[in-house]
Amino acid sequence: MNPTRASAIRSRLALLVLAPLLAAVVLGFAASIRRPTDDDAIGPASILSPWASKRNPLNTYVAKFAWAWTTTLFAAMLLTAIAPPRAVLRYALATLYWLAMTRWFFGPPLFDRLFVRTGGECQVSPAAAQTPYSMSACRAAGGAWAGGHDVSGHCFLLLHSGLFLAEEVLVPLLLLSSSVDRQTHTASPVARWAVVAATLCLVGVWLLMLFFTAKYFHGLDELLSGSLLGVAYWFAVYRMRLLAL
């Protein structure tokens, strides 16, 4: 396949994934404006809809482990195609980006640092030995993480995951018409299409979760910051090619 044509297909496919994911956030926020408040409703939103509860099965078993599912599909792609070493490097950097934002950055992750910088704190019992400075430590101490700018972790992670899967799983497996692709793929077409189908299903789950995240959780500013940071790695690495990867 002509490199120019391959690049055009790559760009279109990524945008075909990005557009619905962002649309889900917008539509979810629009729905949140129209939904009744707890005062107007018969009961709290979590009673009116299971999607308003953080304990719903898709959130508990799928979205909470989004990067693990992403890693699984990326590994499946590696088993069905001969990927260039740079693909593994891009995965490693994408993982470090996720970790720095949400898990650890020489102490609390960047999201938690931003939360505290914008006036947030852990509302914990005065009997606690010290005030926790990360969301995980706060919850472990039985406290409430409140008061600051709470970047939407779901918007960040699901957009980050969806765009990575588009670039590193869907694109390599769908560009099968060129002679180079036919020579470098090692698995049967059935195995490749199974990975493609599983990836599309997962992206579909991300669409659903983004809609309900925007409808029931976070304000507009938190949805925007989460979405922008979710797109940032993809934009820097795949569109701007700042890291020459």
N, C-alpha and C positions, 0 to 999 in steps of 0.2 A: 504494500500500500504506500502511496505517495506520502512522505512525511508531513507535508502541508495538510493533506486531507486527514491524516491521522490526528494531527494537532487540533484541527477544527472539530472532529468528532469528540475528542477528549474534552474540549471546552464546552461543547453543547451538552454532553452527558452530565458534566458536573453542574451546569446551570439547571438541567432538568431535575436534578436532585435538590439543589439549593432552593429553587423557586417554590416548590410545594412545602418545604420545611419552613421557610419564612412565612409563607401564606398561612400555614397552620398557626403560627404565633399570632399573626395579625387577626385572623378570624377568631381565635380563642380570646384575645383581648377584647375584640368587639362584642363577643358573647358575654364577657364578664361585665360589661357596662349595662347590658340588658337584664342580667339575672337578678332576682330579688335578693336583698340583703337578709341577714339572719333575723333582723327585726320585723321584716315584712313577711318572712316565710313562716311556715308552721313550725319548723325546727331548723337546726343548723344545716349548712350546706352538705356536710358529711353524711347526714341522714337522708337528705333529699337525693343525693347522687353518690354512688360508690366511688366515682372518679374524683370526688372532692376529698377523699381520704388518702393520706400518704401510704396507707396499708393495703391499697388495692393490689391484686396479684401482679398485674403488669409492672407496677412501680416497684413492688417488693422483690420480684424475681427476675425482672428483665432490665428495666431502666436503671436500677441501683447498681447493676453489674454491666453497664453499657460497654465499658472499655474491655471487659473480659470477653463479651460476645464479639466485639470488634476484632480483638486479637485472635479469637477462634476462627473467624471468617478469613482474616488475613493469612493465618497459618494454612487454612484449607486452600487458599489461592496458591500459596507457595508449593503445596503438594500436587497441584494440578497444572502448574505452569512453571517454567524456568524464569524466575524474576531476576532482574538485575540487582547487584549488591546495594545499589543506592535505594532501592525500595525498602530494604531492611533498615537502612540508615534513616530514611524518612519516617518509618514506623517508630524507631527508637526516639527520634526527636519529638514526634507527635505524643509519644507516651510521656516524655519528660515535661512537655508543655502542660499536659493534663495533670501530672503529679504536682508541678509547681503551683498551678492555679488552685487545686482542690485538696491536695494531700499534705505536702511538705515543701517548704522553701527555706531551708536553714532555720527551721523552727515552724511556726504556723504557716499555712499556705497563704498565697497572695490574696485570695478571696477573703480570708479571715482577717488579714492585716488591713485590707481596705475597709472591712466592716468596722473594726475598732477605730481606725483613723477618722471615720465619718460619724463617730459618736456612739457606736455600738458597744455593748458590754454583755457579760454573762450575769444574769440576774440569778444569783445563787444564795443559798442560806448563809447567814452571817457566821455560822459555825464552821464553814468551809475553811480549810487551812490557808488557801490562797485562791484568788480569782482566776479561773481558767482563761487563757487567751486564744483558744481555738474552739470551733464549734463542737468537734468531737469530744474534747475534754470537758466542755461545758455540759453537754448532754450526759456524759458519763458521771458527772458530779450531781446530776439531777437538776441542773439549772436551765434557764431559758435564755436563748441567744436573741437579744432584742435591741432595737434602737438605732442601728446603723444601716448603711446601704447594703442590702442583701442581694448580691448578684445572683441571678437565676442560674443555679447549677445545672438544672435540666436543660435550659436553653443552650448553655455553653457546651455541655457534654454531648447532647444529642446532635447538635449541629456539627460539632467537631468530628464526631464519629461518622455521621452520614456523609460528610464531604470527604473524609479519609477513605471510606469504603468506596465511594464513587471513583476516586482517583486511583486507588491501589488494588481494588478488587474487581469492580465492574468494568473499568476501562481495559485492563489487560485481558480479561476473559471474553469481552465482547468484540474486541478487535481481532476477529478470527479470519477475516477475509484475505489478509495479506499473506504472502508466502513466508515471511519471517515468522509470523505467529504460528503458522502450521508446523514450522520446523522446530520451534522452541517449546511448544506445548507437549507435555509428556503424558497426560492422562486422557482418558476417553472423553468424547464430547458429552456423554451422559454425566460424568463426574463434574465437568466444567459447568454445565447448565444447572446442575444441582446446587453448586456454590452460588451461581448467579441468582437462582430462585430464592435461596435462603437469605442472601444479602438484600434482595428486594423486599422480602417479607419483614426483615428487621427494620429496614428504612420505613416500611409502612407502619410498624409499631412506633417508631420515633415520631412519625406524623401525628398519630393518635395522642401520644404522650405530650407532645408539644402543644397541641390544641388544649388539652385539659390543664396543663401547667399554666398556660396563659389565661385560661378561664377562671381557675380557682385559686391560683397562687401568684404572688408578686404583683407589684405595681408596674406601670409603664416604664419607668426609668430602670427598674431592675431587669425587666424583660429585654430592654434595649441593650444594656451593658452585657448581659449574658449572651445575647445573640451576636453582638459585635465581636466579643472575645471568642465566641465559637467559630466565627468565620475567619478570624485574624490569621490563624496558622495556615489555613488553606490559601488565603489570599497572598500571604507573604511567600510561601514556598512554591505554590503551583501557578499563581498568576503573575506575581512580580518576580519570582525566581531570585529572591534576595540571597538565598543561601547556595545558589548554583547547584541545586540537587535535582 
